Amino acid sequence: MTQTTPAQARAPRIRLGMVGGGQGAFIGAVHRIAARIDDQYDLVAGCFSSTPEKSAASAAELGVPRAYGDFAEMAMHEARRKNGIEAVAIVTPNHMHAPVAREFLKRGIHVICDKPLTATLSEAKKLAKSAEGSDALFVLTHNYTGYPMIRQARAMIAAGDLGEIRLVQVEYAQDWLAEPLEQSGNKQAGWRTDPAKTGAGGATGDIGTHAFNLAGFVTGLELESLAADLQSFVPGRLVDDNGHVLLRYKGGARGMLWCSQVASGCENALRLRVYGTKAGIEWSQEDPNYLWVTPLGQPRYRLSRGGAGTGPDAARVTRVPAGHPEGYLEGFANIYAEAARAILARREGAAPDPAVTFPGLKEGLEGVAFVDACVRSSKRNGAWVSLAL
């Protein structure tokens, strides 16, 4: 008789809390879906609203056992509990990221924070300094870095397949703020166009930071300086809704970044093109499972997610066979999965696999500094400025 070996017991799920993301909030639901896709987290506590009654109502609707009306109270009580949360997802408007993160970091609770890092550069620097004294991980959900073909592009550039990088073109265009939605009571438009909540940058902070982060993640280039021309096309809008930015990278590469939330006809048009001395590549978020490659002097060809020609960097964040589309939610889930690998390693007192990759405080600081530099440059009629890191 053959004796079978029982399956190895899986590690207990990571106990997750959430601040923000209550009833009517878009991004909170996205984070919750992303956290559940790989079955690595249990959402067990939340401060879903600054109003205790609304927070309790959201918790009841979601089946979350512990609800709080104050994030500081939540951090204190959860840190004291034997089965308290191990990580917290912060999905509030930008101006609340820093105070919430500090409360959990100082108690050793890992932070998974929506981007941008903070509303202002001074806040970002203070948060980074306070995080230095914490043993907790800080993960920033620049979710587009989790797309398999973005990982493929990054690996190809690192391997020298494109040669020396000369040009970077990145754009992120939407049209959802082409009209003054903030004046109609739209909750998402309201806080995203309020400089007291979103920071000095509108489109630059909301989607320009994604474009800037993606360009740096894929190419590995470090920005030297930029020149920005920002506009607020909608009358009465207090933050920019369109921006054109010239980029000078260290080492000589040059780039252009366009971000807009008033580009009529554009839904979520994030696009990246990179050109080197040997080849160029092109990727579009609205068709994310393909990476187009054009070697110099040769025919253009297409790499498919999960298909022939892709490498291990893309494979480790690929979920289903080629031809089955993966996109926004899966990319977000890949960031949560990478965070889970790092958190579980910490739980065991070990170092995570070197392949684990996710944005953190460094990328967060650079993103807020990018917005700050764009605003400063535009106020000086497009003068060249450096990031004030």
C-alpha positions as CSV (number, residue, x, y, z in Angstrom):
1,M,0.0,0.0,0.0
2,T,1.4,3.4,-1.0
3,Q,1.5,6.0,1.7
4,T,0.6,9.5,0.7
5,T,2.2,12.6,2.2
6,P,-0.3,15.2,3.3
7,A,-0.2,18.5,1.5
8,Q,1.9,21.1,3.2
9,A,-0.2,23.5,5.3
10,R,-0.4,27.0,3.8
11,A,0.6,30.0,5.9
12,P,-2.3,31.7,7.7
13,R,-3.7,34.6,5.7
14,I,-2.3,38.0,6.5
15,R,-4.7,39.9,8.7
16,L,-5.5,43.1,6.9
17,G,-7.1,46.4,7.9
18,M,-8.3,49.3,5.8
19,V,-8.5,53.0,6.4
20,G,-10.9,54.8,4.0
21,G,-12.7,53.0,1.1
22,G,-16.2,53.0,2.6
23,Q,-19.5,53.2,0.9
24,G,-19.4,55.0,-2.4
25,A,-15.5,54.9,-2.7
26,F,-14.1,53.5,-5.9
27,I,-10.5,52.7,-5.0
28,G,-11.3,50.9,-1.7
29,A,-13.2,48.3,-3.6
30,V,-10.3,47.8,-6.1
31,H,-7.9,47.3,-3.2
32,R,-10.2,44.7,-1.6
33,I,-10.6,42.8,-4.8
34,A,-6.8,42.9,-5.4
35,A,-6.1,41.6,-1.9
36,R,-8.5,38.6,-2.3
37,I,-7.4,37.4,-5.8
38,D,-4.6,35.3,-4.5
39,D,-6.3,34.5,-1.2
40,Q,-3.4,35.8,0.9
41,Y,-5.3,38.3,3.0
42,D,-8.3,38.5,5.4
43,L,-9.9,41.9,5.8
44,V,-10.7,41.9,9.6
45,A,-10.8,45.6,10.6
46,G,-11.4,49.0,9.2
47,C,-11.9,52.7,9.7
48,F,-13.9,53.1,6.5
49,S,-15.1,56.6,7.3
50,S,-14.3,59.4,9.8
51,T,-17.9,59.1,11.0
52,P,-18.3,56.1,13.3
53,E,-21.8,55.3,12.1
54,K,-20.8,55.3,8.4
55,S,-17.7,53.2,9.2
56,A,-19.8,50.6,11.1
57,A,-22.3,50.5,8.2
58,S,-19.5,49.9,5.7
59,A,-18.0,47.2,7.9
60,A,-21.4,45.5,8.2
61,E,-22.0,45.6,4.5
62,L,-18.5,44.1,3.8
63,G,-18.7,41.5,6.6
64,V,-15.7,43.0,8.4
65,P,-15.8,42.1,12.1
66,R,-14.1,45.2,13.7
67,A,-15.1,48.8,12.8
68,Y,-13.5,52.0,14.0
69,G,-14.5,55.6,13.7
70,D,-10.9,56.9,14.2
71,F,-7.8,55.6,12.5
72,A,-5.5,56.4,15.5
73,E,-7.8,54.4,17.8
74,M,-7.7,51.6,15.2
75,A,-4.0,51.6,15.1
76,M,-3.6,51.5,18.9
77,H,-6.2,48.8,19.5
78,E,-5.1,46.6,16.7
79,A,-1.5,46.7,17.8
80,R,-2.5,45.6,21.3
81,R,-4.7,42.6,20.1
82,K,-3.2,39.2,19.9
83,N,-4.9,38.7,16.6
84,G,-4.6,42.3,15.5
85,I,-3.9,43.3,11.9
86,E,-0.5,42.7,10.4
87,A,-0.9,45.2,7.5
88,V,-3.2,48.1,6.7
89,A,-4.4,49.4,3.3
90,I,-4.7,53.2,3.1
91,V,-7.2,54.3,0.5
92,T,-8.1,57.8,1.7
93,P,-7.7,61.1,-0.2
94,N,-4.1,62.1,-0.6
95,H,-3.9,64.6,2.4
96,M,-4.7,61.8,4.8
97,H,-2.0,59.3,3.7
98,A,0.8,60.7,5.9
99,P,-1.0,60.9,9.2
100,V,-2.6,57.5,8.8
101,A,0.6,55.8,7.7
102,R,2.6,57.2,10.7
103,E,0.1,55.8,13.2
104,F,0.5,52.3,11.9
105,L,4.2,52.4,11.0
106,K,5.2,53.4,14.5
107,R,3.4,50.4,15.8
108,G,5.1,48.0,13.5
109,I,2.1,47.4,11.2
110,H,3.0,47.1,7.5
111,V,1.5,49.8,5.3
112,I,0.0,49.3,1.7
113,C,-0.8,52.8,0.6
114,D,-2.5,54.1,-2.5
115,K,-0.5,56.6,-4.6
116,P,0.7,59.3,-4.5
117,L,2.6,59.0,-1.3
118,T,1.3,62.3,0.2
119,A,-0.3,65.6,-0.9
120,T,2.9,67.7,-0.4
121,L,6.6,67.1,-0.6
122,S,7.2,68.3,3.0
123,E,4.8,65.7,4.2
124,A,6.5,63.0,2.0
125,K,9.9,63.8,3.5
126,K,8.5,63.7,7.1
127,L,6.8,60.4,6.4
128,A,10.0,58.9,4.9
129,K,11.9,60.0,8.0
130,S,9.4,58.5,10.4
131,A,9.4,55.3,8.4
132,E,13.1,54.9,9.0
133,G,12.5,54.1,12.6
134,S,9.9,51.4,11.8
135,D,10.4,47.7,11.2
136,A,7.3,47.7,9.0
137,L,7.2,47.4,5.2
138,F,5.9,50.3,3.2
139,V,4.3,49.4,-0.2
140,L,3.0,52.0,-2.6
141,T,0.4,50.7,-5.1
142,H,1.7,51.9,-8.4
143,N,-0.3,49.1,-9.9
144,Y,0.8,49.4,-13.5
145,T,4.2,48.1,-12.4
146,G,2.5,44.8,-11.8
147,Y,1.5,44.1,-15.4
148,P,3.3,41.1,-16.8
149,M,4.4,42.8,-20.1
150,I,5.7,45.8,-18.1
151,R,7.9,43.4,-16.2
152,Q,8.9,41.9,-19.6
153,A,9.9,45.3,-20.9
154,R,11.9,46.1,-17.8
155,A,13.8,42.8,-18.1
156,M,14.6,43.4,-21.7
157,I,16.0,46.9,-21.1
158,A,18.0,45.7,-18.1
159,A,19.4,42.9,-20.3
160,G,20.5,45.4,-23.0
161,D,18.1,44.2,-25.7
162,L,17.3,47.8,-26.6
163,G,20.9,49.0,-26.4
164,E,21.6,52.4,-24.8
165,I,18.3,54.2,-24.1
166,R,17.9,57.4,-26.0
167,L,14.2,58.4,-25.9
168,V,11.3,57.8,-23.5
169,Q,7.7,58.8,-24.5
170,V,5.0,58.3,-21.9
171,E,1.4,59.6,-21.8
172,Y,-1.7,59.1,-19.7
173,A,-4.8,60.6,-21.1
174,Q,-8.4,60.6,-19.8
175,D,-11.5,62.7,-20.4
176,W,-13.6,62.2,-17.2
177,L,-12.8,65.7,-15.9
178,A,-13.5,67.5,-19.3
179,E,-16.5,69.1,-17.6
180,P,-16.7,70.6,-14.1
181,L,-17.9,67.5,-12.3
182,E,-16.6,68.8,-9.0
183,Q,-19.4,71.4,-9.2
184,S,-22.1,68.7,-9.5
185,G,-21.4,67.0,-6.2
186,N,-19.3,64.1,-7.7
187,K,-17.4,62.8,-4.7
188,Q,-14.3,61.5,-6.7
189,A,-14.0,64.7,-8.7
190,G,-14.6,66.8,-5.6
191,W,-11.5,65.7,-3.6
192,R,-9.3,65.2,-6.7
193,T,-9.7,68.9,-7.7
194,D,-9.4,70.3,-4.2
195,P,-5.8,71.3,-3.6
196,A,-6.3,71.0,0.2
197,K,-7.0,67.3,-0.3
198,T,-5.1,66.3,-3.5
199,G,-2.1,68.6,-3.2
200,A,-0.9,71.2,-5.7
201,G,-1.0,68.9,-8.7
202,G,-4.3,67.8,-10.2
203,A,-3.8,65.6,-13.3
204,T,-0.1,65.6,-12.6
205,G,-0.6,64.1,-9.1
206,D,-3.5,61.8,-10.0
207,I,-2.2,60.2,-13.2
208,G,1.0,62.0,-14.1
209,T,2.7,60.3,-11.2
210,H,1.7,56.9,-12.7
211,A,3.2,57.8,-16.0
212,F,6.4,59.2,-14.4
213,N,6.8,56.1,-12.2
214,L,6.2,53.7,-15.1
215,A,8.8,55.3,-17.2
216,G,11.4,55.1,-14.5
217,F,10.4,51.6,-13.5
218,V,10.8,50.2,-17.0
219,T,13.9,52.0,-18.1
220,G,15.8,52.3,-14.8
221,L,16.6,55.9,-15.7
222,E,17.0,58.6,-13.1
223,L,15.6,62.1,-13.8
224,E,18.0,65.0,-13.9
225,S,15.6,67.8,-14.6
226,L,12.3,68.7,-16.1
227,A,10.4,71.6,-17.8
228,A,6.6,71.6,-17.4
229,D,3.7,73.5,-18.9
230,L,0.5,72.9,-16.8
231,Q,-3.0,74.0,-17.6
232,S,-6.4,74.2,-15.9
233,F,-8.7,74.2,-18.9
234,V,-12.0,73.9,-17.1
235,P,-13.0,77.4,-15.8
236,G,-12.7,77.8,-12.0
237,R,-10.7,74.6,-11.5
238,L,-8.1,75.1,-8.8
239,V,-5.6,72.4,-10.0
240,D,-4.1,71.4,-13.3
241,D,-6.1,69.1,-15.6
242,N,-3.5,68.9,-18.4
243,G,0.3,68.9,-18.4
244,H,3.2,68.6,-20.9
245,V,6.5,67.8,-19.4
246,L,10.0,67.6,-21.0
247,L,12.3,65.2,-19.2
248,R,16.1,65.1,-19.1
249,Y,17.5,61.9,-17.6
250,K,21.0,61.3,-16.2
251,G,23.2,59.8,-18.8
252,G,21.8,61.8,-21.7
253,A,18.4,60.2,-22.5
254,R,15.5,62.5,-23.1
255,G,11.8,62.1,-22.6
256,M,8.3,63.6,-22.9
257,L,5.4,63.1,-20.6
258,W,1.8,64.1,-21.3
259,C,-1.0,63.7,-18.7
260,S,-4.5,65.0,-19.2
261,Q,-8.0,64.5,-17.7
262,V,-9.7,66.7,-20.4
263,A,-8.6,64.7,-23.5
264,S,-12.1,64.1,-25.0
265,G,-12.5,60.5,-26.2
266,C,-9.7,59.1,-24.1
267,E,-10.7,56.6,-21.4
268,N,-7.6,55.3,-19.7
269,A,-4.9,55.8,-22.3
270,L,-1.7,55.1,-20.5
271,R,1.0,54.4,-23.2
272,L,4.8,53.9,-23.0
273,R,7.3,53.9,-25.8
274,V,11.1,53.5,-25.3
275,Y,13.8,53.8,-28.0
276,G,17.4,52.6,-27.7
277,T,20.3,52.3,-30.0
278,K,19.3,48.7,-30.9
279,A,15.5,48.6,-30.8
280,G,12.3,50.3,-29.6
281,I,9.3,48.9,-27.6
282,E,5.7,50.1,-27.2
283,W,3.0,49.2,-24.7
284,S,-0.5,50.4,-24.1
285,Q,-2.5,49.9,-20.9
286,E,-5.8,49.5,-22.9
287,D,-4.2,46.5,-24.7
288,P,-1.9,45.4,-21.9
289,N,-1.2,41.8,-22.9
290,Y,1.0,42.7,-25.8
291,L,4.4,44.3,-26.0
292,W,5.5,45.5,-29.5
293,V,9.2,45.3,-30.3
294,T,11.0,46.8,-33.3
295,P,14.7,46.0,-33.7
296,L,16.6,48.6,-35.7
297,G,16.3,47.7,-39.4
298,Q,14.1,44.7,-38.8
299,P,10.4,43.9,-38.9
300,R,8.3,44.8,-35.9
301,Y,7.1,41.8,-33.8
302,R,4.7,41.2,-30.9
303,L,5.3,39.5,-27.6
304,S,2.2,38.1,-25.9
305,R,1.6,37.7,-22.2
306,G,2.2,34.0,-21.4
307,G,3.3,33.4,-25.0
308,A,6.6,32.4,-26.7
309,G,9.5,34.7,-26.2
310,T,8.6,36.1,-22.8
311,G,10.9,35.5,-19.8
312,P,10.6,34.6,-16.1
313,D,10.0,38.2,-15.0
314,A,6.7,38.3,-16.8
315,A,5.9,34.6,-16.1
316,R,6.0,35.0,-12.3
317,V,3.2,37.6,-12.4
318,T,1.2,35.8,-15.1
319,R,-2.0,34.1,-13.9
320,V,-3.8,32.5,-16.8
321,P,-2.8,31.1,-20.2
322,A,-2.1,33.3,-23.2
323,G,-5.1,34.7,-24.9
324,H,-7.1,35.2,-21.7
325,P,-6.9,38.9,-21.0
326,E,-5.4,40.2,-17.8
327,G,-5.5,43.8,-16.8
328,Y,-6.1,46.4,-14.2
329,L,-7.3,44.2,-11.3
330,E,-4.7,41.6,-11.9
331,G,-2.0,44.2,-12.0
332,F,-3.2,45.6,-8.7
333,A,-3.3,42.1,-7.3
334,N,0.3,41.5,-8.3
335,I,1.4,44.4,-6.1
336,Y,-0.6,42.8,-3.2
337,A,0.9,39.4,-4.0
338,E,4.4,40.8,-3.9
339,A,3.6,42.6,-0.7
340,A,2.3,39.3,0.8
341,R,5.5,37.5,-0.1
342,A,7.5,40.2,1.7
343,I,5.2,40.2,4.7
344,L,5.2,36.4,5.0
345,A,8.9,36.4,4.9
346,R,9.1,39.0,7.6
347,R,6.7,36.9,9.7
348,E,9.2,34.0,9.5
349,G,12.2,36.3,10.1
350,A,13.5,35.7,6.7
351,A,14.4,37.9,3.7
352,P,12.0,37.8,0.7
353,D,12.9,36.3,-2.6
354,P,15.1,38.8,-4.5
355,A,12.6,38.6,-7.3
356,V,10.0,40.3,-5.2
357,T,9.4,43.8,-6.6
358,F,7.1,46.5,-5.5
359,P,7.2,50.3,-5.3
360,G,7.9,51.8,-1.9
361,L,8.9,55.0,-0.1
362,K,11.7,55.8,-2.6
363,E,9.3,55.8,-5.5
364,G,6.7,57.6,-3.5
365,L,9.1,60.4,-2.6
366,E,10.1,60.7,-6.3
367,G,6.5,60.9,-7.4
368,V,5.6,63.7,-5.0
369,A,8.8,65.5,-5.9
370,F,7.9,65.1,-9.6
371,V,4.6,66.9,-9.0
372,D,6.3,69.6,-6.9
373,A,8.9,70.2,-9.7
374,C,6.1,70.4,-12.4
375,V,4.2,73.0,-10.5
376,R,7.4,75.0,-9.8
377,S,8.5,74.8,-13.4
378,S,5.1,75.8,-14.8
379,K,4.9,78.8,-12.5
380,R,8.3,79.9,-14.0
381,N,7.1,79.6,-17.6
382,G,8.5,76.2,-18.1
383,A,11.9,76.7,-16.6
384,W,14.1,73.7,-16.1
385,V,14.1,72.5,-12.5
386,S,15.4,69.5,-10.6
387,L,13.5,67.3,-8.1
388,A,13.8,68.7,-4.6
389,L,14.7,65.5,-2.9
